[in-house]
Amino acid sequence: MKQSNAQWKQALGGQIAPDLGTEIDIFENEILLRKQGKIDEKVFAETRLRRGAYGQRYDNGQRHDGVESRTLAYPSAELTKGPMTLWDAPGMQRIKIPFGGLNARQLEVLGEVAEEYSDGIAHITTRQDVQLHFIHIDDTPALMRRLAAVGITTREACGNTVRNVTACPIAGVCRDEAFDVTEYAKQCAYFLLGHPDTQDFGRKFKIAFSGCDTNPCALVRIHDLGCIAREREVDGKVERGFEVYVGGGLGTVPYVAKLFDEFLPVKELLPVAQAMARVFARLGEKKNRNTARLKFLVAKLGLEEFKRLVLEERATLTYDPRWDALEAAAAVPAEQPLRPAELLQIDPAPSEFAVWRGTNVYQQRQKGYSTVTIALPLGDVTADQLRGLADIARKYVNETVRTTVEQNIVLRWVADADLPALYEELKALGLHAAGAGTIVDITSCPGTDTCKLGISSSRGLAGELRMRLAESSLAAEEAIRDLRIKVSGCFNSCGQHHISDLGFYGVSRNKGGVAAPHFQVVLGGQWTENAGSYGLAIGAVPSKRIPEAVTRITSRYLNERQEGESFQSFIRRIGKAECKKMIEDLGDIPPLALDPSFYSDWHDPRVYSLKDLGIGECAGEVVSAIDFQLTACEREAFEAQLALESGQTEKAAQIAYEAMLHGAAALLGWRKRGHDGTPDSIVAEFRTHFHDTQIFFDPFTGGKFAHYFFRAHERREEARNEEQVHRLIEETQLFIEACHSCYLRLSAAPAAV
């Protein structure tokens, strides 16, 4: 029988750190006050987010993971009686795991709470967190206390806070690192957790640490604050520091982080991070959350002015003894192995073991030891598997376990001689899948399974691609084996589609008045060098035809690549126009009446949009003028890409702006709203009839994409550099997607507008 909050409080009180215990007590009281109507819902929403408690979307009581549907602990009938409130609809609980570090007992407790409060599955995120879905708000205090008793917190896992501090999962054993960043990431995480200077942000703040600049283990360049380990010699002594980057981020429009300092001594990292937080809290946007990330502040002020303000703020800070923790970090004892090093004698070796070893085993810099990656399809691990991993962590390693940004788990310090036995034990748990860090190891956000922003089923597509690639001979080809595929259910890049070799994000398209799930295909991203560059979308493809798109693109690379040519270099050489040609014919789909499969998402038999089922004339192939006009806008946005690719930045900016203008004009014409054809008139009429009335607003993004259009109009005469034009094209694509979405909403229910 499940124990109550009060019972767990009494049982675990002495095992919980006082500050965490007090925090949970406060939250429990806030839940009670909200139920009594004594706390405003907006206030409570922020306070629960700061404890990692999210609302979530429901899918008739099932999640579709690309292989099979998972029945929830909460019967679907209970979730479909009508509009649900916070109190009768379970949500998602995010659990903070600084630098991804876990021990055996923590794995066991994660398994216990996943089993008792969720659907028995824990999900590893792209920020090394753990998420549990279908958690009832009433259970969160007990869940939090059980986690706190083993040193895990959910505090500031969400909300306008410093999110989980991530770090390279092989820090300390990496062959390429300058030094082990583990302790530095840990100290930074706990120094900023609950710090008074981090409580007044307009949006979230993300930090990452990497031991080197070449590997993608921490993705430093997509963060608000990114730190790469560096060493230099001063007066004959080796000094540690960090190459610091600021203002990076993915989201709807990605920004590349800027170099803040080539070498920041470790003793200055915490005070500078604190000063940066104070500047962000003071000057960052507060009213419009769409422009409230640090990347927008850095872009607005300029890097030099931002740096001046931070260093000026640093000079005013009162000394904090906790700053000294980083200087002492070098003296913290390094992780120790459980067993003596012993080399593996492979003769004979099972073929499946050899394949697994080739992809999932990393030879540490410490001779005789390896780090083993446990590949988790879609980042999911069951309660039983977590308990089994806890036993393995005690048996083979010194409980040295970490999560990764690729949604996997690693075991560090495995003696090489133990690899065959470890493989057999992982196999017994169903955790022996090969392919970690390869093309089959696909990253995905939750998408339409549980996210309220999901447009298309990212998990469904990722699961299907994983299954097909695992069965295909393509995945074995050395040239494409290590490519990364990443899938997001919408434009927000939670699946990190911008920095993958092959990226996809969910959109919808209209065919004969019926919506069909699609994905934009993103090429040009770079996963290596800590996320070295961002890709752009080249066109939308129906969800059910994405596997064919993957096959075409990868096959052409295999057949036409030059010796030693990387995938990114190949894409640049043939050009975006040629890439688009490869997938152009995949965009056509038959009407619903002829083939309904295109109008449902992966592993979900239901029609994609129930609202659109009322329009039954799809077989007539009637295409309205706005369909043609918005398609033309997409073409213009792509032409802007081609101009940018050829170095014509001014031309690219002009084409991108005009594509937005034509999208706005298309909506105005469809709604029979007049304008005189000039840009000023189109903008003014669009603002009046679509923005000010809010009928253009997406339920989740509000007027963000309209503001991209207004800003492009205001800045149409300004000169822009390559990076700024890249961003403008991204904004153009999103504005056109918003035009599509607005048209679909209004055409489905015109009387309601």
Secondary structure as UniProt FT lines:
FT   HELIX           5..12
FT   HELIX           13..15
FT   HELIX           18..35
FT   TURN            36..37
FT   HELIX           41..49
FT   TURN            50..52
FT   STRAND          53..54
FT   TURN            60..61
FT   STRAND          62..64
FT   STRAND          69..71
FT   HELIX           76..79
FT   TURN            86..88
FT   STRAND          91..96
FT   HELIX           98..100
FT   STRAND          101..102
FT   HELIX           104..117
FT   STRAND          121..124
FT   TURN            126..127
FT   STRAND          130..135
FT   HELIX           137..139
FT   HELIX           140..148
FT   TURN            149..151
FT   TURN            155..156
FT   STRAND          166..167
FT   TURN            169..173
FT   HELIX           182..192
FT   TURN            193..194
FT   HELIX           196..198
FT   STRAND          207..210
FT   HELIX           220..222
FT   STRAND          225..234
FT   TURN            235..236
FT   STRAND          237..246
FT   STRAND          258..265
FT   HELIX           266..283
FT   HELIX           289..291
FT   HELIX           294..301
FT   HELIX           303..316
FT   HELIX           321..324
FT   HELIX           325..328
FT   HELIX           329..331
FT   HELIX           351..360
FT   STRAND          361..363
FT   TURN            367..368
FT   STRAND          369..374
FT   HELIX           377..379
FT   STRAND          380..382
FT   HELIX           383..396
FT   STRAND          401..403
FT   TURN            405..406
FT   STRAND          409..415
FT   HELIX           416..418
FT   HELIX           419..429
FT   TURN            436..437
FT   TURN            439..440
FT   STRAND          443..444
FT   HELIX           447..449
FT   TURN            452..453
FT   HELIX           458..471
FT   HELIX           474..476
FT   HELIX           478..481
FT   STRAND          485..488
FT   TURN            491..492
FT   TURN            494..495
FT   HELIX           497..499
FT   STRAND          502..511
FT   TURN            512..513
FT   STRAND          514..523
FT   HELIX           528..531
FT   STRAND          536..542
FT   HELIX           543..545
FT   HELIX           546..560
FT   TURN            563..564
FT   HELIX           567..584
FT   HELIX           585..587
FT   TURN            592..594
FT   HELIX           596..599
FT   TURN            602..603
FT   HELIX           610..614
FT   HELIX           618..620
FT   HELIX           625..645
FT   TURN            646..647
FT   HELIX           649..670
FT   TURN            671..672
FT   HELIX           679..686
FT   HELIX           687..691
FT   TURN            692..693
FT   TURN            695..696
FT   TURN            699..701
FT   HELIX           704..714
FT   TURN            715..717
FT   HELIX           722..748
FT   HELIX           750..752
//
